[in-house]
Amino acid sequence: MGDKEGFGDAVSRSEGDIRVFLALNALLSTVFAAAIVWGLSYLDFIAWSLLNVATTAIVLFSFAYLMSNA
């Protein structure tokens, strides 16, 4: 319980597994993209299609990946 400094050092040095980051990024980007496309199709700005969801997911995934490596 008194080793708070040790825990902080371990967390700051831990890089994690890139595969977990990429999988979570892909999953969350896809879910968020589906929500965005649904909302925009509800407002009649764009049509609901898998192509629109995939395109939005790729854009979100790329943005999140670039921001995490900045």
Secondary structure, 3 states (H helix, E strand, C coil): CCCHHHHHHHHHHCCCCHHHHHHHHHHHHHHHHHHHHHHHHHCCCCCCCHHHHHHHHHHHHHHHHHHHCC
